[in-house]
């Protein structure tokens, strides 16, 4: 007898494909609502056709392309047939198709095309992140090279000389994958890992601003980049991050000759296998100093902060994809004589995943708006963003891993098999808590921001306004008072005590901030998510819980089938 799934046929809208969406952009009602309220109409109208096209590709084509690129990762060709070192990285065709889709969506161009920058000033990064979010719903690995590209363009635009800017900036605005000038960040070394102050790579002055690099970089993501930002020492006797300068490394010199970099090997990574991460050795490779000597770490931190927000967008997309996969499975699966979604424990899990998605969504977009305002000269937002970026990065990264794992468990054995999207998603999102600062590094950054900026104070003032707006919330108010009282006590502790005590306190602060953001959203889905934060996270466990209804799950998910 032929075996079939216990599925209600009328639940599968697109029966010929088995898909619950043929366009991720159209299906995402929460994203659509956010864009209507927060993106100016001219900018939204300009990007809508691009988002619609990318949303269709993400729903229909990109999963298979992503799986192909994952299974057929980049290959390093060390030498040509004549025995000459070429260190060439070659890609499966699926990689370039995906890069075409990214470039055509203008997620990088919108930031660096001069006309777009002037026309949509103050929201271009938001426009870029919408495209990045849609792209990451299906392919997260190649969002890393795109992140590196945007970051490299940022530093070149801000700190390179005019001739270099004129030569390179148009390359970041290309709309085809192979013609797009991509960037990289060569930061980590074996000597220190996250301790960048222990870096040893040496830069020896040659002439003008030209230097030659000697040493190794341990983790070079997007190793085939056309514009890599590299930290190196011009004075080995100047220790720590204060001795680091920033350099631009290009694979070809101005006269067209090769600028050799010895790619020792490509990393055999657990996830994001579609893009090349490498160990690179430099033996006289030429590079051009960017900005002032010994200011390298200060400049690189700007790229790192932008990368952390990219990390948050990818995490937000990972949570969303896991949530939607679980929700769609629950609609079609029958167990113990009824639909899976009609089981209270299942609805409780979907309540959690939906709340995690909305909390991450609002936190990430609030942080994006703060960063864009800071770039436009808003000093208060510049102070707040010192806290918000690490908060968003830490939370979204950890919860993306959790959401993917929970969705797999909810789907049982089906969710664990590699012909589903969840196993690859789970492997991919596990890099997010590691890249751009692990959780412990983030806690240290938040402590520094608390001590050396007005970020925490201004965040507290914002929280108070959010909690008091409309109908005051006694639960959130009591939690805020307790958190900020304990944060103040951190200042009198020893460094060891401060670090150990801060982590759970900062986590509570993130929970509270997300709940406050949900409180001011005049939407039913926000009310349902806020109930989860208030009753499952802030209040003590063990009290009676009434599970949300099937209809409330549908509202909370906000996904049009």
N, C-alpha and C positions, 0 to 999 in steps of 0.2 A: 504494500500500500504506500502511495506517495505521501510523504510527510509534509505538512505545511505549518506555518506559524499560526498561532491562535490570534488572528488579527481581524479586526472589523474592517472589511474592504472600504466602507464609505468614509473611514477616517483618513485614508490616503488620498489626498487631493490630486496629486500628480501621479496617477496610477502607472503611467508608462515609464516613469523614472524611479518611482518609490520615494520621491523627495517631498518634503513638507514645505519647501520654498524653492522658487525658481529665481528669486532675487533677494539677497540678504538685506539690501538697502530698503526695499519696499516692505519687507516683512517686519523690520525692527521699528515698532511703533514708538518705543521709548526714545530711540535716537531721533526719529522724525520729529517728535514733540520738542526735544531739546533744541534742535536746529531752528525750528520755527521761533523759539523764544530767545535764543542767544546769538544767532548769526544774522547780521544785517541782510535784508532781502537782496540787494544787488550781488553780494558775495555768494549767497545761497543759490541764486538763480544761475550764476556763472558756473558753479561747481555741480549743480544737480545732475546735468546730463552725464558728467564724468562719474559721479557716485552711482548713478543708476546703472551705467554700463559695467562698472567694477563690481557692483552688487550682484548683477546677473552672472558675471564670470565666476565670482567667488562661490555662488550657489551651484552652478552647473558644471563648470570646467575645472576649477582650481584644485578641488580635492584630489582628483586623479593626477593632475600635473604635480601637485605637491608630493604625493606618494611616490611618483616616478623620480622626482628630484631627490627624495630622501633615500630611495633604494639604489640610486645611481649617483652617488655623491661625487664631488670634484676629485680629480686625479692629478697627481703631481708627476710631471715628466721632467726628470732631472737633466737628461742629456738628449741631443738629437742623434741622428744616425752617424754623424761624423765624430761623435765623442765629445762634442762641445757642450759646456754647461749652458742650459737655457732656462731651467727652473720655471717651466711653463705650467700653469694650472688650467686644466681643461674641464669643460662642463658638459653634462647631458643636455640635449636640446630643450628639455622641459624647464631647465633653469632660465634659459634666455627667453622662453615664452613668458614665464612668470615675471621676469624683469621688464619685458615689454609692457605687460599689463600694469605694472607699478608705474613705469615712466609715463604711460599714456594717461593714467589717472591724474597726473600732474601733482602727485603728493610732494615731490621735491621742487618741481618747477614753480609752484605757487609761491614758494618762499624766496626764490632767487631770480625769477624773471622780473626785470626792472619795472615794466608796466604793471604787472600784478602786485608787486610790492607797494607801489605808490597808490594803486587803486583800492587795495584792500588792507591798507596799513592797520595794524593792531589786531587782525584776526587771521592772518595767513597761516600761522602755526596751527590754529584750530582747524582750518580748512584742510591742512595737510594731515592732521591727526584723524579726521573722519575717514579719509582715504586709507590711511594706515590701519585703522581699526577694521575696516571692511576687508582689506587685504589679509590681515592677521587672523581673521576668522577662519581662513583656509590655509594660509601659509605664513608661519611665524619665522622660519629660518631666514628667509631672505629679507625680512623686515630689519634684521641686524645690519646688513650692508647699506640699506637705505637710511637707517639711523646714522651710521658712520658718515654717510655722504652729506647729510644735512648738517651734522656737527662740524665736519671739515670745512664745509662752505661757510658756516658761521664764523670760524676762526680766520679763514682767509679774508672774508669780507671785512672783518673788524680790525685785523692786525697786519695783513700783508701790505707790501708797497703797491702803489697804483698800477705799475706795470704788471705785476703778478695777478692782481685782481682782474685787470682787463683781459689777460690771457686765459685765466682759468674760470672765472665766474660764469661765462656763457655755457660752459660744459655742464654745469649743474642744472641748467634749464632745458636740457634736451628731452624729447618725448619718445625716444626709442631706447630700449635696454642697452644695446651694444654701444650706442653713441653717448650714453649718459656717463659723465665723469663721476666715478664713485670714490668715496673717501674711506679712510681707515684711521684707527687710533692704535698706535704702537706704544703701549704703556707698561705692561707687566713684564717683570724679569724674574729669573730663577732666584735671584738674591733676596727678594723681599715679598713677591706676590702683591698683596694689598698694601704692604708697606712701601709705597713708591719712593719714599726718602732713601731707601736702600739701593735704588737703581744705580747701575755701574756703567751703562753705555756711554762711551766717550765720543765727544765731538771735537775734532782737531781743526783749527782754523786753517783755511787754504788761501782765500783772497776775497776781499769785499765781505759779502755775507755768506759766501760758500764755505762749507765745512765738510770734513770727511768723518764718517761714523765707523766706530770700531767696538765690537761686542755683540751681544745677543738680545733679542726680545723673545720672551717665552710664550706669549699669547698674542698673536697678530690676527685679529678677525678681519675678514674681507682682504685676504692677503694678496689678491690680484688688483687692489685699488690703484687708481691713477693719481691719487693725492693722499698720502698718508701723513698724519700728524704724529711726530716722534719726539719724546722727551729724552734728552741726553745731557751729559755734563761737559761744559767747556773748561771747568777748573776742578780737577779731582780732589783738590784740597778744600773745596767749599762743600760741606756736608749737607745731608738732608734735602728736603724739597727746595730749600733756598738756593741750592746750587744747580737747579735744573733749568734748562732753556728749551725752547720749542723750535722744532725744525719741520720743514716741508720736504718730504721725500717723494720724488716722481720716478716712475720706472724708465723714463727716457729723459735725457738731458736736452737742453735747448737746441743743440746741434743735431738732434735726432738719434744720437748713439745711445746704446743701452747703458743703464745705470745699475750694475749688477747687485742683486741681493741673493744670498744663498738661502733658499728655502730648505731647511733641514728635513722637515717632514710636515705633513698635514695631521692635525689632531684627529684621533679616532673618537669622536664625541658620542655621548649617549643620545643626544637629540640635536636639533637644528643642523642636521647632517647635510642639508642642501647647500650650505655656504661654507667657504674654506677658512678655517682657522689654522694658523701655522706657527711653527717655530722658525725664526729667521736669524741668520748670522750676517753681520756686516763687517766687511774687511776693506774699508776705504770707500764705501758707498757715499756718494755726494749728496748733500742736503743743504737747504737754504734756510737760514735763520729767519724765524717769524717773530716780529715784535722785539722787545728789548731783552738783552741777555739777563739770565737769572729770574725772569718773570714767567718761565715756562709753565710751572704748576698752576699759577694763578689763571693763566689763559686756558690751560687744559681743563680746569675745573668748570669753566663755562660749557665746554663740550660735554663733560661728564654730567653736569646738571641736565642738559638737554637730553642726553642719552638715558638718564634715569626716568625722565618723563616719557620717552619712547618705550622704555621698559614697562612703565605703568599702562600705556595704551595697549601693548601686547598682552599684559596680564589681564586687563579689562576684557579684551577680546577672547582670551582663553577661558575666563569665567563664563562669558556669554555663550560661547560655543558649547561648553560642557553643560550649562543649564538648559539650553535649547535641545540638545541631543537627549538629555534625560527626560525633559518634558514631552517631547515628541514620542519617545519610546513608551512613556507612561500612558499616552493617549491610545496607543494601538495594541498594547499587550494586555492579555487577560490571564489572571491567576486566581486560583481558589474560587472560580465561578463568577468573578466580576472584574471590571476594568482595573488595571493596576492603579490608576489615579484615584480610584474610589477607596483605597486603603489609607487609613489615617496616618500611619507612619510614613508612607510614601509622600503624602501631601506635606507632612512636616518637613521632610527633606527638601522638597521643592520650594517650600517657604524659605528655608535657610538659603538655598542656592539663589533664589530670586532676590532675597535681601542682600546677600553678598554682592550680587551683580549690581544692584542699584546703589549700594553704598560705595562700591569701587567706581562706578560710573560718575556719580556726583563728585566724589573726591578728586578723581583724575581731571575732570573738566574744570572744576573750581581751581585746581592748581595750574592748569593751562591758562586760564583767564588771568590768574595772578602773575604768571610769568610774562605774558604778553603785555600786561599793564606795566610791569616793572621795566620791560624793554622800552616802553614809551615814556619812562621817567617818573612813574608813580613810586615814591620812596617807601610808602607804607606797605604796598604790595611787594616791593623788593625785600623788605624785612620779613613779611609773612612767608614768602616763598622759600626762605631759608629753612623753615620748618615743614612747609607743605610738600616740597619735592621729596625729601626723605620719607615722610609719612606715606605719600602715595606710592612710592616705589616699593617700600617694605610691605605694605598691606596687600597691594594687588599681586605682587610676586608670590607671596605665601599662599594667598587664597586661590590663585590660579592652579597651583599644584593640588591644593585640597579639593577644589571643585572638580578637576579632571578625575581625581581618584574616586571621589564620591559618585560621580556620574557613571564611571565604569562599574562600581559595585552595584549601583542601582540597576544597571542593565544585566548584571550577572555575567555568565560566560560569554554571551554575545558581545558585551562591551570590551572583553579582554582580547578578542581576536583581531588580528592585524588587518582584516579587510574592512573593519570599521575605522572611523576617524579618531576615536578616543585614544587608542594606544599611542599613536604618533603624537597626538596633542599632549598626552601625559609626558612623553619623553621630551618634547619641545619645551613645555612650560617649566620643567625642572631646572632649566638654566637661569630662569628669571630671578630667583633669590640669590644667585651667585654672581652674575654679571653686574657691573656698575655698582659694586658695594654689597657685600653680604649683609644679613640682618644685624650682626654684631657691629659691623662698620657703620651701618646706618644709625644705630643707637648712639655710637660715639659722635657721629656728625650732628645728631639732634642735641646732644649735650653741649657740643661746642656752639651750636646756633643759639641755644638757650642762654649760654653764658656770655656770648660775644655779640649778640644782636638783640633787637627789640622784638624778634619774631614771636616768641612765646607770649609776651605781654600783649601784643596786637592780636594774636590768635585768641587769647582769652577775652579780649574786648569784643571781638567778632562773635565768639561763641555766646557771650552774654546777650548780645543783640539778637542772635538767632533764637535762643531759647525763650527770650521774653517777647518776641514778636507774636502777634495774634494772641492765642490763649496760652499763658505761661504753663510750662510743663514741670511739675514739682519733682518728678523722677530725674529728669535731665538736670535740673537746677541743683539738686542735692548731689548728684554725681559730679558735676562741674566743681562745686565748692570743695568736695573731698579731694578730687584730683589735683586742683591747683594749690590746695593747702599742702599736700604731700610733695608736689613738685617744688614748692618753695623751700621745704625742709631739705631737699637734696643739696642745696647750696652750702649747708653747714656740715655735710658729711665728708669723710675722706674720699679720695678718688676711687678706691676699690669699692667702698660702700655705695658710692654714687652710681657707678657703672652697674653693679649688681641690682640695685633698687630701681634704676630708671627703666629697664626694659619692660616689665609688666605695667608700669605707670604710663609709659608712652603708648603701649597697646591700648590701654583704657582710654587715653586721650583720643586715639584714632577712632575707636568705637563711638565715643561721645560726639566727635566732630561730624562723623557720618550721620549719626542720628539727628543732630541739629540741622544738617543740610536737608535731610528728608522731611523734617518738621515744617520747613517753609515751602515745600513743594505742594501746590494745591492740586494734587492728583491722588486718585484712589490707590494707584499702585504704590505710591510713596507712603500712604497711611498703612498699608498692609506690611510693607517692609519695615516701617518704624516700629510697628508692634513687635516684630521679631527682635530688633535691637533692644527695645525697652524691656520686653518680657523674658527673652532668652539669654541676653548678654549682660545687661546692666543690673536687673533684679537677681537675687539669689536663686539658684536652681532648686527644684523640688516642689515649687508651687504648681497648682493645677493648671494645665495647659489645654485650651480648646483649639483643636486643629482648624486651620482655615478650610473653607469649602472648595469644591472643585471649581466653581465659578471664580472664586478669589484667586486661585492658582492661575487661571487664565488671564485675569486682569494683571496680576503681578508679573507674569512672564512678558506680556506686552509684545507678542509675536504673532503676526498675521499669517495664517496658513492658507 
